[in-house]
Amino acid sequence: MENSFVNQDVLDGVSTITFSNPPHNALPSTLLLKLEIEINLAAENSFVQVIVLQSAGDRTFCAGASFDELITIETEAQGALFFSGFAKVINAMRKCCKFIICKVQGKTVGGGVGLAAAADYCLATQYASIKLSELSIGIGPFVIEPAVSRKIGISAMSELTVNAEQFYSATWAENKGLYAQVFETQSELNAEVDTLVNKLRTYNPEAVKAMKTVMWHNTNHWDKLLLERAKISGTLVLSNFTKEVLSKYKTV
């Protein structure tokens, strides 16, 4: 965790929130909490008109939940607390009164797909393939399912979930609606995001706030729903099946 961080930079009405946890940007509870805090701070900052969510590096956007932390969970309460971190980040994104633009520069797995789905607009590179691997380790994408299903539909969500060990291409994700557009290079992605946010930061904040309310209609129950889903994952992570799978990833 020495090189792990969540930073927020505000410049000319644009808040850029960057998370990093080398080598694959997996998210432990500490970074999830920091993400939630920074998103809420950006939402409350009157100088911020639009938010960009991104990760550091060029290989992986987010590897999902930190296996290093999952291995240490010993009680249902600890498990529910960990997975509630993803629930709270998604709900912070949902309730934020400003548009959140997500940049996905590389592969994204599990909870990382949830972050991309919870963004209001998501752009990616051709290397940004996606996978929901949760069932293969004995749990399931319970917390992120509402966000993913809302964005790409229950059929595509089910396909990702059942084929838990398969990566789906960025083009597939674009066709299903997760990504608005896919670019060949990260520099092209960065340029397009810059162009987009420079437009969005000039928009009427009241209109944006009202539009977000419309876009996220019928999701007010997610505060309760996602925490209930976190409890399911928190219980399953203690199963013998999951413990055995996770033990293979344990670092010395």
Backbone hydrogen bonds, N-H to C=O, Kabsch-Sander energy under -0.5 kcal/mol:
donor,donor_aa,acceptor,acceptor_aa,energy
4,S,1,M,-1.5
5,F,20,S,-2.1
7,N,18,T,-2.8
9,D,16,T,-2.2
11,L,9,D,-0.5
11,L,14,V,-2.4
14,V,11,L,-1.8
15,S,13,G,-0.5
15,S,50,V,-2.6
16,T,9,D,-3.2
16,T,14,V,-0.6
17,I,15,S,-0.6
17,I,52,V,-3.1
18,T,7,N,-2.7
18,T,16,T,-0.6
19,F,54,Q,-1.8
20,S,5,F,-2.5
24,H,21,N,-0.5
25,N,21,N,-1.7
26,A,21,N,-0.7
27,L,64,G,-3.4
32,L,28,P,-2.0
33,L,29,S,-2.4
34,K,30,T,-1.8
35,L,31,L,-2.6
36,E,32,L,-2.4
37,I,33,L,-2.4
38,E,34,K,-2.6
39,I,35,L,-2.4
40,N,36,E,-2.1
41,L,37,I,-2.4
42,A,38,E,-2.4
43,A,39,I,-2.1
44,E,40,N,-1.6
45,N,41,L,-0.9
46,S,44,E,-0.6
48,V,45,N,-1.7
49,Q,13,G,-3.2
49,Q,47,F,-0.5
50,V,13,G,-1.6
51,I,99,F,-2.6
52,V,15,S,-3.3
53,L,51,I,-0.5
53,L,101,I,-3.0
54,Q,17,I,-2.5
54,Q,52,V,-0.5
56,A,19,F,-2.1
61,F,107,K,-2.1
62,C,107,K,-1.3
63,A,24,H,-0.9
66,S,27,L,-1.7
67,F,65,A,-0.6
69,E,66,S,-0.5
70,L,66,S,-2.2
71,I,67,F,-2.3
72,T,69,E,-0.9
73,I,69,E,-0.6
73,I,70,L,-1.1
79,G,75,T,-2.2
80,A,76,E,-2.9
81,L,77,A,-2.2
82,F,78,Q,-2.3
83,F,79,G,-2.3
84,S,80,A,-1.7
85,G,81,L,-0.6
85,G,82,F,-1.6
86,F,82,F,-0.5
86,F,83,F,-0.6
87,A,83,F,-1.5
88,K,84,S,-2.7
89,V,85,G,-1.7
90,I,86,F,-2.5
91,N,87,A,-2.3
92,A,88,K,-2.0
93,M,89,V,-2.3
94,R,90,I,-2.5
95,K,91,N,-2.4
96,C,92,A,-1.0
99,F,49,Q,-0.5
101,I,51,I,-3.4
101,I,99,F,-0.6
102,C,100,I,-0.5
102,C,121,Y,-2.8
103,K,53,L,-2.4
104,V,102,C,-0.6
104,V,123,L,-2.7
105,Q,103,K,-0.7
107,K,59,R,-1.3
108,T,129,S,-2.3
109,V,62,C,-2.7
110,G,131,K,-2.4
112,G,109,V,-2.6
113,V,110,G,-1.2
114,G,110,G,-1.4
115,L,111,G,-1.9
116,A,112,G,-2.0
117,A,113,V,-2.4
118,A,114,G,-1.9
119,A,115,L,-0.9
119,A,116,A,-0.5
120,D,100,I,-1.6
121,Y,100,I,-1.5
123,L,102,C,-2.6
124,A,181,Q,-2.1
125,T,104,V,-1.7
126,Q,183,F,-2.0
128,A,125,T,-1.9
129,S,127,Y,-1.7
130,I,168,Y,-2.7
131,K,108,T,-1.4
133,S,131,K,-0.7
136,S,133,S,-0.9
137,I,133,S,-0.7
137,I,134,E,-1.4
138,G,135,L,-1.2
139,I,134,E,-2.0
142,F,140,G,-2.0
145,E,141,P,-1.3
148,V,144,I,-2.5
149,S,145,E,-3.3
150,R,146,P,-1.9
151,K,147,A,-1.4
152,I,148,V,-2.9
153,G,149,S,-1.9
157,M,153,G,-2.1
158,S,154,I,-2.5
159,E,155,S,-2.0
160,L,156,A,-2.3
161,T,157,M,-2.2
162,V,158,S,-2.8
163,N,159,E,-2.2
164,A,162,V,-1.6
166,Q,163,N,-1.8
168,Y,130,I,-3.2
170,A,126,Q,-0.6
173,A,169,S,-2.2
174,E,170,A,-2.2
175,N,171,T,-2.6
176,K,172,W,-1.8
177,G,173,A,-0.6
177,G,174,E,-0.9
178,L,173,A,-2.2
179,Y,173,A,-1.0
180,A,122,C,-3.4
181,Q,122,C,-0.7
183,F,124,A,-2.4
189,L,185,T,-1.8
190,N,186,Q,-2.9
191,A,187,S,-2.1
192,E,188,E,-2.2
193,V,189,L,-2.4
194,D,190,N,-2.3
195,T,191,A,-2.1
196,L,192,E,-2.5
197,V,193,V,-2.8
198,N,194,D,-1.8
199,K,195,T,-1.0
199,K,196,L,-0.7
200,L,196,L,-2.5
201,R,197,V,-2.4
202,T,199,K,-1.6
203,Y,200,L,-1.6
208,V,204,N,-2.3
209,K,205,P,-2.6
210,A,206,E,-2.1
211,M,207,A,-2.4
212,K,208,V,-2.5
213,T,209,K,-1.7
214,V,210,A,-1.7
215,M,211,M,-2.9
216,W,212,K,-2.0
217,H,214,V,-1.6
219,T,216,W,-1.0
222,W,219,T,-2.3
223,D,220,N,-0.8
224,K,221,H,-0.6
225,L,221,H,-2.7
226,L,222,W,-2.5
227,L,223,D,-0.6
228,E,224,K,-2.0
229,R,225,L,-2.2
230,A,226,L,-1.8
231,K,227,L,-1.3
232,I,228,E,-1.3
233,S,229,R,-2.0
234,G,230,A,-2.5
235,T,231,K,-1.6
236,L,232,I,-2.3
237,V,233,S,-2.1
238,L,235,T,-1.4
239,S,236,L,-1.9
243,K,239,S,-2.7
244,E,240,N,-2.3
245,V,241,F,-2.0
246,L,242,T,-3.0
247,S,243,K,-1.8
248,K,244,E,-0.6
248,K,245,V,-1.1
249,Y,246,L,-1.7
250,K,247,S,-0.9
